[in-house]
């Protein structure tokens, strides 16, 4: 996480070396982007975020909980709920 001085966040998802094949990585990337899209209205803006994704927990609810917890620890939520 790094401040970028812009009115928006920029985010990138990268994967551990042994994540699986391209189909698995792309599915996980789509899932992560959708979860971020749902959470971004509640996040502070003006940051560059790079998230390293490891294998496992590739369901929507699990990924939502992971990103919510991660953003709370980084103190990025505006409403703090």
PyMOL Python script that loads the backbone (N, CA, C, O; Angstrom):
from pymol import cmd

cmd.read_pdbstr("""\
ATOM      1  N   UNK A   1       0.847  -1.161   0.000  1.00  0.00           N
ATOM      2  CA  UNK A   1       0.000   0.000   0.000  1.00  0.00           C
ATOM      3  C   UNK A   1       0.901   1.236   0.000  1.00  0.00           C
ATOM      4  O   UNK A   1       1.848   1.336   0.780  1.00  0.00           O
ATOM      5  N   UNK A   2       0.583   2.167  -0.889  1.00  0.00           N
ATOM      6  CA  UNK A   2       1.363   3.384  -0.997  1.00  0.00           C
ATOM      7  C   UNK A   2       0.442   4.496  -1.491  1.00  0.00           C
ATOM      8  O   UNK A   2      -0.336   4.279  -2.420  1.00  0.00           O
ATOM      9  N   UNK A   3       0.514   5.665  -0.897  1.00  0.00           N
ATOM     10  CA  UNK A   3      -0.309   6.770  -1.364  1.00  0.00           C
ATOM     11  C   UNK A   3       0.126   7.178  -2.761  1.00  0.00           C
ATOM     12  O   UNK A   3       1.317   7.204  -3.072  1.00  0.00           O
ATOM     13  N   UNK A   4      -0.871   7.502  -3.615  1.00  0.00           N
ATOM     14  CA  UNK A   4      -0.534   7.857  -4.989  1.00  0.00           C
ATOM     15  C   UNK A   4      -0.900   9.292  -5.354  1.00  0.00           C
ATOM     16  O   UNK A   4      -0.572   9.747  -6.450  1.00  0.00           O
ATOM     17  N   UNK A   5      -1.569  10.010  -4.461  1.00  0.00           N
ATOM     18  CA  UNK A   5      -1.905  11.399  -4.730  1.00  0.00           C
ATOM     19  C   UNK A   5      -3.025  11.578  -5.737  1.00  0.00           C
ATOM     20  O   UNK A   5      -3.274  12.698  -6.184  1.00  0.00           O
ATOM     21  N   UNK A   6      -3.697  10.519  -6.099  1.00  0.00           N
ATOM     22  CA  UNK A   6      -4.812  10.569  -7.049  1.00  0.00           C
ATOM     23  C   UNK A   6      -6.128  10.440  -6.292  1.00  0.00           C
ATOM     24  O   UNK A   6      -6.134   9.983  -5.149  1.00  0.00           O
ATOM     25  N   UNK A   7      -7.234  10.830  -6.899  1.00  0.00           N
ATOM     26  CA  UNK A   7      -8.520  10.700  -6.215  1.00  0.00           C
ATOM     27  C   UNK A   7      -9.092   9.279  -6.268  1.00  0.00           C
ATOM     28  O   UNK A   7     -10.201   9.051  -5.783  1.00  0.00           O
ATOM     29  N   UNK A   8      -8.370   8.334  -6.839  1.00  0.00           N
ATOM     30  CA  UNK A   8      -8.840   6.953  -6.958  1.00  0.00           C
ATOM     31  C   UNK A   8      -7.759   5.998  -6.464  1.00  0.00           C
ATOM     32  O   UNK A   8      -6.587   6.358  -6.352  1.00  0.00           O
ATOM     33  N   UNK A   9      -8.184   4.782  -6.176  1.00  0.00           N
ATOM     34  CA  UNK A   9      -7.245   3.716  -5.846  1.00  0.00           C
ATOM     35  C   UNK A   9      -6.863   2.982  -7.122  1.00  0.00           C
ATOM     36  O   UNK A   9      -7.663   2.869  -8.051  1.00  0.00           O
ATOM     37  N   UNK A  10      -5.645   2.491  -7.156  1.00  0.00           N
ATOM     38  CA  UNK A  10      -5.218   1.584  -8.215  1.00  0.00           C
ATOM     39  C   UNK A  10      -4.854   0.279  -7.535  1.00  0.00           C
ATOM     40  O   UNK A  10      -4.190   0.276  -6.499  1.00  0.00           O
ATOM     41  N   UNK A  11      -5.293  -0.839  -8.121  1.00  0.00           N
ATOM     42  CA  UNK A  11      -5.081  -2.128  -7.470  1.00  0.00           C
ATOM     43  C   UNK A  11      -4.542  -3.133  -8.479  1.00  0.00           C
ATOM     44  O   UNK A  11      -4.915  -3.111  -9.652  1.00  0.00           O
ATOM     45  N   UNK A  12      -3.664  -4.011  -8.013  1.00  0.00           N
ATOM     46  CA  UNK A  12      -3.122  -5.089  -8.832  1.00  0.00           C
ATOM     47  C   UNK A  12      -3.130  -6.368  -8.005  1.00  0.00           C
ATOM     48  O   UNK A  12      -2.821  -6.355  -6.813  1.00  0.00           O
ATOM     49  N   UNK A  13      -3.484  -7.460  -8.649  1.00  0.00           N
ATOM     50  CA  UNK A  13      -3.447  -8.769  -8.014  1.00  0.00           C
ATOM     51  C   UNK A  13      -2.325  -9.559  -8.663  1.00  0.00           C
ATOM     52  O   UNK A  13      -2.256  -9.656  -9.888  1.00  0.00           O
ATOM     53  N   UNK A  14      -1.457 -10.116  -7.854  1.00  0.00           N
ATOM     54  CA  UNK A  14      -0.385 -10.959  -8.355  1.00  0.00           C
ATOM     55  C   UNK A  14      -0.454 -12.275  -7.606  1.00  0.00           C
ATOM     56  O   UNK A  14      -1.050 -12.352  -6.531  1.00  0.00           O
ATOM     57  N   UNK A  15       0.148 -13.306  -8.163  1.00  0.00           N
ATOM     58  CA  UNK A  15      -0.046 -14.649  -7.632  1.00  0.00           C
ATOM     59  C   UNK A  15       1.264 -15.299  -7.252  1.00  0.00           C
ATOM     60  O   UNK A  15       2.309 -15.037  -7.849  1.00  0.00           O
ATOM     61  N   UNK A  16       1.188 -16.155  -6.245  1.00  0.00           N
ATOM     62  CA  UNK A  16       2.357 -16.922  -5.822  1.00  0.00           C
ATOM     63  C   UNK A  16       2.826 -17.794  -6.983  1.00  0.00           C
ATOM     64  O   UNK A  16       2.035 -18.155  -7.855  1.00  0.00           O
ATOM     65  N   UNK A  17       4.071 -18.119  -6.991  1.00  0.00           N
ATOM     66  CA  UNK A  17       4.688 -18.833  -8.113  1.00  0.00           C
ATOM     67  C   UNK A  17       3.982 -20.143  -8.459  1.00  0.00           C
ATOM     68  O   UNK A  17       3.814 -20.455  -9.638  1.00  0.00           O
ATOM     69  N   UNK A  18       3.576 -20.893  -7.481  1.00  0.00           N
ATOM     70  CA  UNK A  18       2.964 -22.203  -7.736  1.00  0.00           C
ATOM     71  C   UNK A  18       1.449 -22.157  -7.570  1.00  0.00           C
ATOM     72  O   UNK A  18       0.872 -23.038  -6.933  1.00  0.00           O
ATOM     73  N   UNK A  19       0.811 -21.160  -8.125  1.00  0.00           N
ATOM     74  CA  UNK A  19      -0.628 -20.989  -7.941  1.00  0.00           C
ATOM     75  C   UNK A  19      -1.459 -21.983  -8.742  1.00  0.00           C
ATOM     76  O   UNK A  19      -2.591 -22.262  -8.347  1.00  0.00           O
ATOM     77  N   UNK A  20      -0.985 -22.500  -9.783  1.00  0.00           N
ATOM     78  CA  UNK A  20      -1.781 -23.409 -10.609  1.00  0.00           C
ATOM     79  C   UNK A  20      -1.667 -22.983 -12.059  1.00  0.00           C
ATOM     80  O   UNK A  20      -0.739 -22.273 -12.446  1.00  0.00           O
ATOM     81  N   UNK A  21      -2.622 -23.426 -12.850  1.00  0.00           N
ATOM     82  CA  UNK A  21      -2.550 -23.071 -14.265  1.00  0.00           C
ATOM     83  C   UNK A  21      -3.234 -21.723 -14.527  1.00  0.00           C
ATOM     84  O   UNK A  21      -3.775 -21.105 -13.611  1.00  0.00           O
ATOM     85  N   UNK A  22      -3.204 -21.284 -15.773  1.00  0.00           N
ATOM     86  CA  UNK A  22      -3.729 -19.974 -16.136  1.00  0.00           C
ATOM     87  C   UNK A  22      -5.226 -19.859 -15.869  1.00  0.00           C
ATOM     88  O   UNK A  22      -5.709 -18.786 -15.509  1.00  0.00           O
ATOM     89  N   UNK A  23      -5.953 -20.939 -16.038  1.00  0.00           N
ATOM     90  CA  UNK A  23      -7.399 -20.913 -15.791  1.00  0.00           C
ATOM     91  C   UNK A  23      -7.678 -20.610 -14.322  1.00  0.00           C
ATOM     92  O   UNK A  23      -8.544 -19.793 -14.011  1.00  0.00           O
ATOM     93  N   UNK A  24      -6.958 -21.258 -13.431  1.00  0.00           N
ATOM     94  CA  UNK A  24      -7.151 -21.031 -12.003  1.00  0.00           C
ATOM     95  C   UNK A  24      -6.756 -19.609 -11.609  1.00  0.00           C
ATOM     96  O   UNK A  24      -7.456 -18.964 -10.829  1.00  0.00           O
ATOM     97  N   UNK A  25      -5.639 -19.121 -12.146  1.00  0.00           N
ATOM     98  CA  UNK A  25      -5.208 -17.757 -11.832  1.00  0.00           C
ATOM     99  C   UNK A  25      -6.214 -16.735 -12.343  1.00  0.00           C
ATOM    100  O   UNK A  25      -6.540 -15.786 -11.630  1.00  0.00           O
ATOM    101  N   UNK A  26      -6.714 -16.908 -13.567  1.00  0.00           N
ATOM    102  CA  UNK A  26      -7.675 -15.962 -14.120  1.00  0.00           C
ATOM    103  C   UNK A  26      -8.991 -15.977 -13.361  1.00  0.00           C
ATOM    104  O   UNK A  26      -9.594 -14.923 -13.156  1.00  0.00           O
ATOM    105  N   UNK A  27      -9.451 -17.159 -12.938  1.00  0.00           N
ATOM    106  CA  UNK A  27     -10.675 -17.239 -12.152  1.00  0.00           C
ATOM    107  C   UNK A  27     -10.498 -16.505 -10.828  1.00  0.00           C
ATOM    108  O   UNK A  27     -11.375 -15.752 -10.405  1.00  0.00           O
ATOM    109  N   UNK A  28      -9.368 -16.727 -10.182  1.00  0.00           N
ATOM    110  CA  UNK A  28      -9.092 -16.067  -8.915  1.00  0.00           C
ATOM    111  C   UNK A  28      -8.978 -14.554  -9.100  1.00  0.00           C
ATOM    112  O   UNK A  28      -9.435 -13.788  -8.251  1.00  0.00           O
ATOM    113  N   UNK A  29      -8.381 -14.129 -10.186  1.00  0.00           N
ATOM    114  CA  UNK A  29      -8.258 -12.697 -10.474  1.00  0.00           C
ATOM    115  C   UNK A  29      -9.646 -12.067 -10.675  1.00  0.00           C
ATOM    116  O   UNK A  29      -9.922 -10.989 -10.148  1.00  0.00           O
ATOM    117  N   UNK A  30     -10.509 -12.738 -11.432  1.00  0.00           N
ATOM    118  CA  UNK A  30     -11.881 -12.229 -11.639  1.00  0.00           C
ATOM    119  C   UNK A  30     -12.637 -12.160 -10.318  1.00  0.00           C
ATOM    120  O   UNK A  30     -13.331 -11.180 -10.045  1.00  0.00           O
ATOM    121  N   UNK A  31     -12.504 -13.190  -9.508  1.00  0.00           N
ATOM    122  CA  UNK A  31     -13.162 -13.228  -8.204  1.00  0.00           C
ATOM    123  C   UNK A  31     -12.668 -12.087  -7.317  1.00  0.00           C
ATOM    124  O   UNK A  31     -13.466 -11.405  -6.674  1.00  0.00           O
ATOM    125  N   UNK A  32     -11.369 -11.884  -7.285  1.00  0.00           N
ATOM    126  CA  UNK A  32     -10.779 -10.821  -6.466  1.00  0.00           C
ATOM    127  C   UNK A  32     -11.228  -9.444  -6.938  1.00  0.00           C
ATOM    128  O   UNK A  32     -11.525  -8.575  -6.119  1.00  0.00           O
ATOM    129  N   UNK A  33     -11.280  -9.241  -8.243  1.00  0.00           N
ATOM    130  CA  UNK A  33     -11.727  -7.946  -8.775  1.00  0.00           C
ATOM    131  C   UNK A  33     -13.183  -7.669  -8.421  1.00  0.00           C
ATOM    132  O   UNK A  33     -13.540  -6.535  -8.100  1.00  0.00           O
ATOM    133  N   UNK A  34     -14.021  -8.697  -8.477  1.00  0.00           N
ATOM    134  CA  UNK A  34     -15.434  -8.513  -8.136  1.00  0.00           C
ATOM    135  C   UNK A  34     -15.599  -8.158  -6.660  1.00  0.00           C
ATOM    136  O   UNK A  34     -16.385  -7.275  -6.317  1.00  0.00           O
ATOM    137  N   UNK A  35     -14.866  -8.837  -5.794  1.00  0.00           N
ATOM    138  CA  UNK A  35     -14.926  -8.529  -4.366  1.00  0.00           C
ATOM    139  C   UNK A  35     -14.441  -7.108  -4.115  1.00  0.00           C
ATOM    140  O   UNK A  35     -15.055  -6.372  -3.342  1.00  0.00           O
ATOM    141  N   UNK A  36     -13.355  -6.717  -4.757  1.00  0.00           N
ATOM    142  CA  UNK A  36     -12.860  -5.348  -4.602  1.00  0.00           C
ATOM    143  C   UNK A  36     -13.886  -4.332  -5.102  1.00  0.00           C
ATOM    144  O   UNK A  36     -14.083  -3.291  -4.476  1.00  0.00           O
ATOM    145  N   UNK A  37     -14.540  -4.631  -6.229  1.00  0.00           N
ATOM    146  CA  UNK A  37     -15.555  -3.723  -6.778  1.00  0.00           C
ATOM    147  C   UNK A  37     -16.669  -3.485  -5.763  1.00  0.00           C
ATOM    148  O   UNK A  37     -17.169  -2.367  -5.639  1.00  0.00           O
ATOM    149  N   UNK A  38     -17.060  -4.532  -5.037  1.00  0.00           N
ATOM    150  CA  UNK A  38     -18.122  -4.394  -4.043  1.00  0.00           C
ATOM    151  C   UNK A  38     -17.657  -3.641  -2.795  1.00  0.00           C
ATOM    152  O   UNK A  38     -18.466  -2.995  -2.129  1.00  0.00           O
ATOM    153  N   UNK A  39     -16.385  -3.717  -2.477  1.00  0.00           N
ATOM    154  CA  UNK A  39     -15.865  -3.065  -1.268  1.00  0.00           C
ATOM    155  C   UNK A  39     -15.348  -1.648  -1.504  1.00  0.00           C
ATOM    156  O   UNK A  39     -15.229  -0.882  -0.547  1.00  0.00           O
ATOM    157  N   UNK A  40     -15.039  -1.276  -2.740  1.00  0.00           N
ATOM    158  CA  UNK A  40     -14.306  -0.031  -2.974  1.00  0.00           C
ATOM    159  C   UNK A  40     -15.069   1.232  -2.583  1.00  0.00           C
ATOM    160  O   UNK A  40     -14.440   2.260  -2.334  1.00  0.00           O
ATOM    161  N   UNK A  41     -16.385   1.194  -2.522  1.00  0.00           N
ATOM    162  CA  UNK A  41     -17.150   2.370  -2.095  1.00  0.00           C
ATOM    163  C   UNK A  41     -16.894   2.692  -0.624  1.00  0.00           C
ATOM    164  O   UNK A  41     -17.064   3.836  -0.204  1.00  0.00           O
ATOM    165  N   UNK A  42     -16.491   1.702   0.153  1.00  0.00           N
ATOM    166  CA  UNK A  42     -16.245   1.892   1.582  1.00  0.00           C
ATOM    167  C   UNK A  42     -14.784   2.173   1.905  1.00  0.00           C
ATOM    168  O   UNK A  42     -14.444   2.348   3.075  1.00  0.00           O
ATOM    169  N   UNK A  43     -13.910   2.223   0.900  1.00  0.00           N
ATOM    170  CA  UNK A  43     -12.478   2.387   1.133  1.00  0.00           C
ATOM    171  C   UNK A  43     -12.033   3.831   0.966  1.00  0.00           C
ATOM    172  O   UNK A  43     -12.622   4.592   0.198  1.00  0.00           O
ATOM    173  N   UNK A  44     -10.992   4.196   1.690  1.00  0.00           N
ATOM    174  CA  UNK A  44     -10.345   5.488   1.479  1.00  0.00           C
ATOM    175  C   UNK A  44      -9.725   5.474   0.085  1.00  0.00           C
ATOM    176  O   UNK A  44      -9.314   4.422  -0.405  1.00  0.00           O
ATOM    177  N   UNK A  45      -9.660   6.628  -0.544  1.00  0.00           N
ATOM    178  CA  UNK A  45      -9.099   6.681  -1.892  1.00  0.00           C
ATOM    179  C   UNK A  45      -7.712   7.314  -1.862  1.00  0.00           C
ATOM    180  O   UNK A  45      -7.305   7.929  -0.876  1.00  0.00           O
ATOM    181  N   UNK A  46      -6.995   7.141  -2.982  1.00  0.00           N
ATOM    182  CA  UNK A  46      -5.676   7.736  -3.105  1.00  0.00           C
ATOM    183  C   UNK A  46      -4.532   6.795  -2.794  1.00  0.00           C
ATOM    184  O   UNK A  46      -3.467   7.240  -2.366  1.00  0.00           O
ATOM    185  N   UNK A  47      -4.734   5.488  -3.004  1.00  0.00           N
ATOM    186  CA  UNK A  47      -3.696   4.510  -2.693  1.00  0.00           C
ATOM    187  C   UNK A  47      -3.438   3.590  -3.877  1.00  0.00           C
ATOM    188  O   UNK A  47      -4.337   3.310  -4.669  1.00  0.00           O
ATOM    189  N   UNK A  48      -2.203   3.127  -3.985  1.00  0.00           N
ATOM    190  CA  UNK A  48      -1.844   2.040  -4.885  1.00  0.00           C
ATOM    191  C   UNK A  48      -1.787   0.786  -4.022  1.00  0.00           C
ATOM    192  O   UNK A  48      -1.109   0.769  -2.995  1.00  0.00           O
ATOM    193  N   UNK A  49      -2.492  -0.258  -4.432  1.00  0.00           N
ATOM    194  CA  UNK A  49      -2.557  -1.493  -3.662  1.00  0.00           C
ATOM    195  C   UNK A  49      -2.073  -2.652  -4.525  1.00  0.00           C
ATOM    196  O   UNK A  49      -2.517  -2.805  -5.663  1.00  0.00           O
ATOM    197  N   UNK A  50      -1.176  -3.458  -4.000  1.00  0.00           N
ATOM    198  CA  UNK A  50      -0.741  -4.675  -4.677  1.00  0.00           C
ATOM    199  C   UNK A  50      -1.009  -5.819  -3.709  1.00  0.00           C
ATOM    200  O   UNK A  50      -0.505  -5.826  -2.586  1.00  0.00           O
ATOM    201  N   UNK A  51      -1.808  -6.784  -4.154  1.00  0.00           N
ATOM    202  CA  UNK A  51      -2.188  -7.905  -3.302  1.00  0.00           C
ATOM    203  C   UNK A  51      -1.618  -9.197  -3.859  1.00  0.00           C
ATOM    204  O   UNK A  51      -1.855  -9.537  -5.018  1.00  0.00           O
ATOM    205  N   UNK A  52      -0.876  -9.909  -3.044  1.00  0.00           N
ATOM    206  CA  UNK A  52      -0.319 -11.204  -3.418  1.00  0.00           C
ATOM    207  C   UNK A  52      -1.316 -12.274  -2.998  1.00  0.00           C
ATOM    208  O   UNK A  52      -1.653 -12.390  -1.820  1.00  0.00           O
ATOM    209  N   UNK A  53      -1.787 -13.058  -3.969  1.00  0.00           N
ATOM    210  CA  UNK A  53      -2.813 -14.064  -3.720  1.00  0.00           C
ATOM    211  C   UNK A  53      -2.152 -15.438  -3.687  1.00  0.00           C
ATOM    212  O   UNK A  53      -1.382 -15.788  -4.581  1.00  0.00           O
ATOM    213  N   UNK A  54      -2.460 -16.210  -2.650  1.00  0.00           N
ATOM    214  CA  UNK A  54      -1.953 -17.570  -2.509  1.00  0.00           C
ATOM    215  C   UNK A  54      -3.068 -18.559  -2.803  1.00  0.00           C
ATOM    216  O   UNK A  54      -4.240 -18.196  -2.698  1.00  0.00           O
ATOM    217  N   UNK A  55      -2.750 -19.791  -3.167  1.00  0.00           N
ATOM    218  CA  UNK A  55      -3.776 -20.799  -3.454  1.00  0.00           C
ATOM    219  C   UNK A  55      -4.648 -21.088  -2.240  1.00  0.00           C
ATOM    220  O   UNK A  55      -4.229 -20.923  -1.094  1.00  0.00           O
ATOM    221  N   UNK A  56      -5.877 -21.525  -2.525  1.00  0.00           N
ATOM    222  CA  UNK A  56      -6.820 -21.877  -1.474  1.00  0.00           C
ATOM    223  C   UNK A  56      -7.833 -20.763  -1.252  1.00  0.00           C
ATOM    224  O   UNK A  56      -7.609 -19.616  -1.637  1.00  0.00           O
ATOM    225  N   UNK A  57      -8.930 -21.115  -0.637  1.00  0.00           N
ATOM    226  CA  UNK A  57      -9.989 -20.165  -0.305  1.00  0.00           C
ATOM    227  C   UNK A  57     -10.423 -19.364  -1.529  1.00  0.00           C
ATOM    228  O   UNK A  57     -10.371 -18.134  -1.531  1.00  0.00           O
ATOM    229  N   UNK A  58     -10.846 -20.069  -2.556  1.00  0.00           N
ATOM    230  CA  UNK A  58     -11.259 -19.396  -3.790  1.00  0.00           C
ATOM    231  C   UNK A  58     -12.766 -19.370  -3.969  1.00  0.00           C
ATOM    232  O   UNK A  58     -13.256 -19.484  -5.092  1.00  0.00           O
ATOM    233  N   UNK A  59     -13.511 -19.220  -2.876  1.00  0.00           N
ATOM    234  CA  UNK A  59     -14.944 -18.990  -3.015  1.00  0.00           C
ATOM    235  C   UNK A  59     -15.209 -17.514  -2.748  1.00  0.00           C
ATOM    236  O   UNK A  59     -14.397 -16.822  -2.134  1.00  0.00           O
ATOM    237  N   UNK A  60     -16.342 -17.055  -3.215  1.00  0.00           N
ATOM    238  CA  UNK A  60     -16.672 -15.634  -3.095  1.00  0.00           C
ATOM    239  C   UNK A  60     -16.679 -15.173  -1.646  1.00  0.00           C
ATOM    240  O   UNK A  60     -16.067 -14.156  -1.320  1.00  0.00           O
ATOM    241  N   UNK A  61     -17.359 -15.904  -0.775  1.00  0.00           N
ATOM    242  CA  UNK A  61     -17.477 -15.486   0.627  1.00  0.00           C
ATOM    243  C   UNK A  61     -16.133 -15.495   1.346  1.00  0.00           C
ATOM    244  O   UNK A  61     -15.848 -14.604   2.145  1.00  0.00           O
ATOM    245  N   UNK A  62     -15.312 -16.493   1.065  1.00  0.00           N
ATOM    246  CA  UNK A  62     -13.996 -16.545   1.697  1.00  0.00           C
ATOM    247  C   UNK A  62     -13.110 -15.393   1.227  1.00  0.00           C
ATOM    248  O   UNK A  62     -12.409 -14.781   2.033  1.00  0.00           O
ATOM    249  N   UNK A  63     -13.140 -15.097  -0.067  1.00  0.00           N
ATOM    250  CA  UNK A  63     -12.334 -13.994  -0.594  1.00  0.00           C
ATOM    251  C   UNK A  63     -12.837 -12.657  -0.050  1.00  0.00           C
ATOM    252  O   UNK A  63     -12.038 -11.771   0.254  1.00  0.00           O
ATOM    253  N   UNK A  64     -14.160 -12.507   0.073  1.00  0.00           N
ATOM    254  CA  UNK A  64     -14.726 -11.285   0.635  1.00  0.00           C
ATOM    255  C   UNK A  64     -14.219 -11.085   2.060  1.00  0.00           C
ATOM    256  O   UNK A  64     -13.819  -9.979   2.426  1.00  0.00           O
ATOM    257  N   UNK A  65     -14.232 -12.133   2.856  1.00  0.00           N
ATOM    258  CA  UNK A  65     -13.780 -12.030   4.236  1.00  0.00           C
ATOM    259  C   UNK A  65     -12.276 -11.724   4.299  1.00  0.00           C
ATOM    260  O   UNK A  65     -11.838 -10.935   5.136  1.00  0.00           O
ATOM    261  N   UNK A  66     -11.494 -12.345   3.421  1.00  0.00           N
ATOM    262  CA  UNK A  66     -10.054 -12.082   3.390  1.00  0.00           C
ATOM    263  C   UNK A  66      -9.766 -10.615   3.090  1.00  0.00           C
ATOM    264  O   UNK A  66      -8.997  -9.971   3.803  1.00  0.00           O
ATOM    265  N   UNK A  67     -10.381 -10.093   2.041  1.00  0.00           N
ATOM    266  CA  UNK A  67     -10.102  -8.703   1.658  1.00  0.00           C
ATOM    267  C   UNK A  67     -10.657  -7.718   2.680  1.00  0.00           C
ATOM    268  O   UNK A  67     -10.032  -6.693   2.955  1.00  0.00           O
ATOM    269  N   UNK A  68     -11.811  -8.013   3.237  1.00  0.00           N
ATOM    270  CA  UNK A  68     -12.375  -7.135   4.266  1.00  0.00           C
ATOM    271  C   UNK A  68     -11.432  -7.058   5.468  1.00  0.00           C
ATOM    272  O   UNK A  68     -11.164  -5.973   5.984  1.00  0.00           O
ATOM    273  N   UNK A  69     -10.935  -8.207   5.906  1.00  0.00           N
ATOM    274  CA  UNK A  69     -10.007  -8.247   7.037  1.00  0.00           C
ATOM    275  C   UNK A  69      -8.710  -7.515   6.704  1.00  0.00           C
ATOM    276  O   UNK A  69      -8.191  -6.757   7.524  1.00  0.00           O
ATOM    277  N   UNK A  70      -8.193  -7.742   5.508  1.00  0.00           N
ATOM    278  CA  UNK A  70      -6.959  -7.092   5.087  1.00  0.00           C
ATOM    279  C   UNK A  70      -7.109  -5.571   5.055  1.00  0.00           C
ATOM    280  O   UNK A  70      -6.234  -4.853   5.539  1.00  0.00           O
ATOM    281  N   UNK A  71      -8.207  -5.079   4.490  1.00  0.00           N
ATOM    282  CA  UNK A  71      -8.431  -3.639   4.418  1.00  0.00           C
ATOM    283  C   UNK A  71      -8.678  -3.035   5.796  1.00  0.00           C
ATOM    284  O   UNK A  71      -8.301  -1.890   6.043  1.00  0.00           O
ATOM    285  N   UNK A  72      -9.307  -3.792   6.699  1.00  0.00           N
ATOM    286  CA  UNK A  72      -9.493  -3.299   8.063  1.00  0.00           C
ATOM    287  C   UNK A  72      -8.153  -3.173   8.775  1.00  0.00           C
ATOM    288  O   UNK A  72      -7.911  -2.188   9.473  1.00  0.00           O
ATOM    289  N   UNK A  73      -7.281  -4.165   8.603  1.00  0.00           N
ATOM    290  CA  UNK A  73      -5.961  -4.108   9.238  1.00  0.00           C
ATOM    291  C   UNK A  73      -5.137  -2.947   8.691  1.00  0.00           C
ATOM    292  O   UNK A  73      -4.339  -2.348   9.413  1.00  0.00           O
ATOM    293  N   UNK A  74      -5.333  -2.635   7.415  1.00  0.00           N
ATOM    294  CA  UNK A  74      -4.602  -1.529   6.795  1.00  0.00           C
ATOM    295  C   UNK A  74      -5.272  -0.186   7.098  1.00  0.00           C
ATOM    296  O   UNK A  74      -4.775   0.859   6.680  1.00  0.00           O
ATOM    297  N   UNK A  75      -6.382  -0.207   7.813  1.00  0.00           N
ATOM    298  CA  UNK A  75      -7.124   0.995   8.195  1.00  0.00           C
ATOM    299  C   UNK A  75      -7.576   1.790   6.955  1.00  0.00           C
ATOM    300  O   UNK A  75      -7.447   3.013   6.906  1.00  0.00           O
ATOM    301  N   UNK A  76      -8.100   1.074   5.972  1.00  0.00           N
ATOM    302  CA  UNK A  76      -8.545   1.705   4.728  1.00  0.00           C
ATOM    303  C   UNK A  76     -10.044   1.956   4.665  1.00  0.00           C
ATOM    304  O   UNK A  76     -10.507   2.673   3.778  1.00  0.00           O
ATOM    305  N   UNK A  77     -10.815   1.378   5.588  1.00  0.00           N
ATOM    306  CA  UNK A  77     -12.260   1.585   5.549  1.00  0.00           C
ATOM    307  C   UNK A  77     -12.605   2.971   6.050  1.00  0.00           C
ATOM    308  O   UNK A  77     -12.074   3.423   7.065  1.00  0.00           O
ATOM    309  N   UNK A  78     -13.490   3.643   5.342  1.00  0.00           N
ATOM    310  CA  UNK A  78     -13.927   4.980   5.718  1.00  0.00           C
ATOM    311  C   UNK A  78     -14.836   4.922   6.930  1.00  0.00           C
ATOM    312  O   UNK A  78     -14.674   5.710   7.862  1.00  0.00           O
ATOM    313  N   UNK A  79     -15.802   3.989   6.933  1.00  0.00           N
ATOM    314  CA  UNK A  79     -16.799   3.936   7.992  1.00  0.00           C
ATOM    315  C   UNK A  79     -16.400   3.066   9.176  1.00  0.00           C
ATOM    316  O   UNK A  79     -17.112   3.042  10.180  1.00  0.00           O
ATOM    317  N   UNK A  80     -15.280   2.348   9.085  1.00  0.00           N
ATOM    318  CA  UNK A  80     -14.732   1.543  10.177  1.00  0.00           C
ATOM    319  C   UNK A  80     -15.680   0.471  10.700  1.00  0.00           C
ATOM    320  O   UNK A  80     -15.652   0.150  11.889  1.00  0.00           O
ATOM    321  N   UNK A  81     -16.530  -0.094   9.820  1.00  0.00           N
ATOM    322  CA  UNK A  81     -17.439  -1.174  10.278  1.00  0.00           C
ATOM    323  C   UNK A  81     -17.028  -2.500   9.734  1.00  0.00           C
ATOM    324  O   UNK A  81     -17.675  -3.509  10.015  1.00  0.00           O
TER     325      UNK A  81
END
""", "prot")
cmd.dss("prot")
cmd.show_as("cartoon", "prot")
cmd.util.cbc("prot")
cmd.orient("prot")
